[in-house]
């Protein structure tokens, strides 16, 4: 079996969703680090800022990662389609 073409929008939707989940995980880790920094800080104003950054990371990171994954996969699939016309597709052996 040879993969000659990949539907760019289909791949972009899947990739965007996967990257959103990855962004959620990384945002949660960043949030935990920010909360730890909040408790380690002696400055009360800085501590509030760290907490806000931690909460914001859980919202912002998934959105940024999803957008980057979507656009990257869309461009990658489109480039694959152009190159596969010139040199042939990827040969896959499936049982």
N, C-alpha and C positions, 0 to 999 in steps of 0.2 A: 504494500500500500504506500502511496506517495502523497504527502500533503502538499498540494499545489497552491492553495489559497486559504487564508484565515480571514474570517469576517472581523474587521477591525472593531466595530461597535460591540460585538459579542464578547470579544476578548477584553475590551476596555471596561465593560460593565463588571465582568468577573474580577478583573485585576483591581478595579477601584474598590470593590467590596472587600476583597482580601486585604488590601492596603489600609482600609478603614479599620478593620479589626486589628491589624498590626499597630496602627496609630493609637487605638484605644489601649492596647497593652503597654506601649511605650509611654503614653500619656499617664497611665496609672502608675508606672514606675517613677516617672518624673514627679508626679504628685506626691508619692511617698517620700521621695528625696526632699522635696520642698517642705513637707510637713516636718520632716526630721530637722531641716535647717531652721524651721520656725521655733522648734523647741530648744535648739542649741543657741539661738540668738539671744543676746541680752538687750538689744534695742527693740522696744515694743513697736515702733513704727515699721521697722524692717521685717518684723515677724508677721505683721498683717499683710505686707506685700508678698512675702513668701507663700502665705496661705492662699492668697488670691491667684498667684501664678500657678500653684498646684491645682486648684480647681479649674482654672482656665485651660490647663494642659489637657485635662480629660475631655474638654469640648473642642479645643482648637486642633490638637494633634490628629485626631481621626479625620477631620475635615481636610486638613492640609495633605495628609498622607493619601486620602482617597482621591483628591484632585490630581496629585502628582502621579499616582498609580494609573489613573484613568488616562491622562494625557500621554504618559510614557508608553502605555500599552497600545493606545491608538496610533501613535507614531511608529512604534515598533512593528505592529501588524501591517501597517501600510507599507513600510519599508520592506518587510518580508515579502509581501505580495509582488513588489516591483523586482526584487532580487530573484525571487523564485521563478519568475518568467524568463529571466536571463540565463540562470544556471541550473534550473530544475528545482524541484521541491525536496523536502526531507523524506528519505525513505524510512518507513517504519515497518517492522515485522510484528504482526499481531497474531496471537493464537487464540 
